Amino acid sequence: MGLEGALILKSIDGIDFPIVAFSGEVAQHIALFQQGKKNDIPTIYNLVEEIAVMHDLLLLEVRIYQSETILRSNLYFQNKKKEILILRNYRASDAIALAAYYDVPIKLRKTLLERKDKEIGI
């Protein structure tokens, strides 16, 4: 079995939201991105980067929500015409890694913060 990742998201109000149950590899990438080390990115994140550049898309934000017992995410992109493209129902851990890579906000549904004492996996 591989390492399990964990991280704590912090709201602007100072509320902590711990997240566990995702790969240690993704957690390592998130930590590296937060330290500004963005040169050696995994192929899947590089794929997103290349598509975004090819189509003049900018990642605006990531929104995390609960789907049954796991966390999922929607990624919000904008093009030069100010049109919004939403990629729906992706793994929250990958979306958080992309948000860390692009330095964009991660938004959680308020209901998650209200139920943060329950363990939710991603």
C-alpha atoms as a printed R data frame, in Angstrom:
    type eleno elety resid chain resno       x      y       z
1   ATOM     1    CA   MET     A     1   0.000  0.000   0.000
2   ATOM     2    CA   GLY     A     2   1.240  3.495  -0.827
3   ATOM     3    CA   LEU     A     3   1.397  6.540   1.340
4   ATOM     4    CA   GLU     A     4  -1.807  8.385   2.121
5   ATOM     5    CA   GLY     A     5  -1.960 12.133   1.658
6   ATOM     6    CA   ALA     A     6  -3.443 14.672   4.028
7   ATOM     7    CA   LEU     A     7  -3.768 18.421   3.993
8   ATOM     8    CA   ILE     A     8  -5.624 21.186   5.756
9   ATOM     9    CA   LEU     A     9  -7.515 23.836   3.824
10  ATOM    10    CA   LYS     A    10  -7.992 27.073   5.743
11  ATOM    11    CA   SER     A    11 -10.878 29.455   5.092
12  ATOM    12    CA   ILE     A    12 -10.465 33.224   5.040
13  ATOM    13    CA   ASP     A    13 -12.400 33.122   8.329
14  ATOM    14    CA   GLY     A    14  -9.720 30.858   9.827
15  ATOM    15    CA   ILE     A    15 -11.755 27.640   9.761
16  ATOM    16    CA   ASP     A    16  -9.610 24.544   9.168
17  ATOM    17    CA   PHE     A    17 -10.874 21.780   6.906
18  ATOM    18    CA   PRO     A    18  -8.699 18.644   7.048
19  ATOM    19    CA   ILE     A    19  -8.766 16.310   4.064
20  ATOM    20    CA   VAL     A    20  -7.375 12.773   4.065
21  ATOM    21    CA   ALA     A    21  -7.578  9.611   1.975
22  ATOM    22    CA   PHE     A    22  -5.803 10.575  -1.214
23  ATOM    23    CA   SER     A    23  -2.453  9.526  -2.604
24  ATOM    24    CA   GLY     A    24   0.765 10.595  -0.985
25  ATOM    25    CA   GLU     A    25   2.096 11.369  -4.466
26  ATOM    26    CA   VAL     A    26  -0.594 14.018  -5.032
27  ATOM    27    CA   ALA     A    27   0.120 15.446  -1.572
28  ATOM    28    CA   GLN     A    28   3.822 15.729  -2.470
29  ATOM    29    CA   HIS     A    29   2.981 17.609  -5.678
30  ATOM    30    CA   ILE     A    30   0.715 19.993  -3.781
31  ATOM    31    CA   ALA     A    31   3.495 20.695  -1.274
32  ATOM    32    CA   LEU     A    32   6.030 21.310  -4.063
33  ATOM    33    CA   PHE     A    33   3.646 23.629  -5.922
34  ATOM    34    CA   GLN     A    34   3.033 25.611  -2.724
35  ATOM    35    CA   GLN     A    35   6.806 26.031  -2.369
36  ATOM    36    CA   GLY     A    36   6.965 27.453  -5.896
37  ATOM    37    CA   LYS     A    37   8.580 24.338  -7.400
38  ATOM    38    CA   LYS     A    38   6.531 24.048 -10.573
39  ATOM    39    CA   ASN     A    39   9.089 22.912 -13.149
40  ATOM    40    CA   ASP     A    40   8.627 19.147 -12.861
41  ATOM    41    CA   ILE     A    41   4.885 18.553 -13.034
42  ATOM    42    CA   PRO     A    42   3.152 15.199 -13.539
43  ATOM    43    CA   THR     A    43   2.048 14.363 -17.073
44  ATOM    44    CA   ILE     A    44  -1.669 14.692 -16.314
45  ATOM    45    CA   TYR     A    45  -1.252 18.216 -14.929
46  ATOM    46    CA   ASN     A    46   1.006 19.084 -17.866
47  ATOM    47    CA   LEU     A    47  -1.791 17.905 -20.173
48  ATOM    48    CA   VAL     A    48  -4.199 20.358 -18.541
49  ATOM    49    CA   GLU     A    49  -1.578 23.109 -18.875
50  ATOM    50    CA   GLU     A    50  -1.049 22.419 -22.585
51  ATOM    51    CA   ILE     A    51  -4.783 22.356 -23.346
52  ATOM    52    CA   ALA     A    52  -5.293 25.595 -21.404
53  ATOM    53    CA   VAL     A    53  -2.499 27.322 -23.323
54  ATOM    54    CA   MET     A    54  -3.708 25.999 -26.697
55  ATOM    55    CA   HIS     A    55  -7.221 27.311 -26.089
56  ATOM    56    CA   ASP     A    56  -6.334 30.499 -24.172
57  ATOM    57    CA   LEU     A    57  -7.997 29.245 -21.000
58  ATOM    58    CA   LEU     A    58  -7.225 30.510 -17.522
59  ATOM    59    CA   LEU     A    59  -8.127 28.492 -14.424
60  ATOM    60    CA   LEU     A    60 -10.107 30.851 -12.186
61  ATOM    61    CA   GLU     A    61 -11.030 28.658  -9.244
62  ATOM    62    CA   VAL     A    62 -11.736 25.178  -7.974
63  ATOM    63    CA   ARG     A    63 -14.931 24.321  -6.114
64  ATOM    64    CA   ILE     A    64 -15.055 21.291  -3.831
65  ATOM    65    CA   TYR     A    65 -18.265 19.489  -2.942
66  ATOM    66    CA   GLN     A    66 -19.325 16.189  -1.431
67  ATOM    67    CA   SER     A    67 -20.746 13.400  -3.581
68  ATOM    68    CA   GLU     A    68 -21.991 10.636  -1.317
69  ATOM    69    CA   THR     A    69 -18.953  9.829   0.853
70  ATOM    70    CA   ILE     A    70 -16.209 11.362  -1.302
71  ATOM    71    CA   LEU     A    71 -15.110 14.844  -2.279
72  ATOM    72    CA   ARG     A    72 -15.337 15.885  -5.923
73  ATOM    73    CA   SER     A    73 -14.598 19.163  -7.671
74  ATOM    74    CA   ASN     A    74 -15.502 21.454 -10.517
75  ATOM    75    CA   LEU     A    75 -12.799 23.477 -12.262
76  ATOM    76    CA   TYR     A    76 -13.765 26.904 -13.605
77  ATOM    77    CA   PHE     A    77 -11.836 28.194 -16.622
78  ATOM    78    CA   GLN     A    78 -12.299 31.437 -18.542
79  ATOM    79    CA   ASN     A    79 -11.304 32.230 -22.125
80  ATOM    80    CA   LYS     A    80 -10.337 35.566 -23.695
81  ATOM    81    CA   LYS     A    81 -13.989 36.260 -24.535
82  ATOM    82    CA   LYS     A    82 -14.764 35.997 -20.795
83  ATOM    83    CA   GLU     A    83 -16.764 32.791 -21.406
84  ATOM    84    CA   ILE     A    84 -16.694 30.273 -18.567
85  ATOM    85    CA   LEU     A    85 -15.896 26.608 -19.135
86  ATOM    86    CA   ILE     A    86 -16.662 24.265 -16.245
87  ATOM    87    CA   LEU     A    87 -15.064 20.837 -15.991
88  ATOM    88    CA   ARG     A    88 -17.290 18.862 -13.636
89  ATOM    89    CA   ASN     A    89 -16.934 15.976 -11.220
90  ATOM    90    CA   TYR     A    90 -13.163 15.554 -10.981
91  ATOM    91    CA   ARG     A    91 -11.156 14.171  -8.086
92  ATOM    92    CA   ALA     A    92 -10.807 16.852  -5.443
93  ATOM    93    CA   SER     A    93  -7.155 15.957  -4.825
94  ATOM    94    CA   ASP     A    94  -6.183 16.612  -8.453
95  ATOM    95    CA   ALA     A    95  -8.194 19.833  -8.516
96  ATOM    96    CA   ILE     A    96  -6.461 21.011  -5.331
97  ATOM    97    CA   ALA     A    97  -3.084 20.215  -6.920
98  ATOM    98    CA   LEU     A    98  -4.018 22.256 -10.006
99  ATOM    99    CA   ALA     A    99  -5.216 25.109  -7.792
100 ATOM   100    CA   ALA     A   100  -1.868 25.027  -5.969
101 ATOM   101    CA   TYR     A   101  -0.033 24.974  -9.304
102 ATOM   102    CA   TYR     A   102  -1.975 27.953 -10.689
103 ATOM   103    CA   ASP     A   103  -2.319 29.808  -7.359
104 ATOM   104    CA   VAL     A   104  -6.103 30.048  -7.655
105 ATOM   105    CA   PRO     A   105  -8.765 29.940  -4.936
106 ATOM   106    CA   ILE     A   106 -10.197 26.686  -3.660
107 ATOM   107    CA   LYS     A   107 -13.798 27.066  -2.572
108 ATOM   108    CA   LEU     A   108 -15.708 24.632  -0.379
109 ATOM   109    CA   ARG     A   109 -19.439 24.341  -0.022
110 ATOM   110    CA   LYS     A   110 -20.514 25.766   3.320
111 ATOM   111    CA   THR     A   111 -22.150 22.467   4.207
112 ATOM   112    CA   LEU     A   112 -18.698 20.858   4.190
113 ATOM   113    CA   LEU     A   113 -17.393 23.314   6.741
114 ATOM   114    CA   GLU     A   114 -20.473 22.729   8.874
115 ATOM   115    CA   ARG     A   115 -19.873 18.961   8.780
116 ATOM   116    CA   LYS     A   116 -16.084 19.005   8.946
117 ATOM   117    CA   ASP     A   117 -16.057 16.822  12.048
118 ATOM   118    CA   LYS     A   118 -17.145 13.858   9.874
119 ATOM   119    CA   GLU     A   119 -14.416 12.084   7.962
120 ATOM   120    CA   ILE     A   120 -14.751 12.695   4.239
121 ATOM   121    CA   GLY     A   121 -12.375 11.042   1.800
122 ATOM   122    CA   ILE     A   122 -11.340 12.130  -1.669
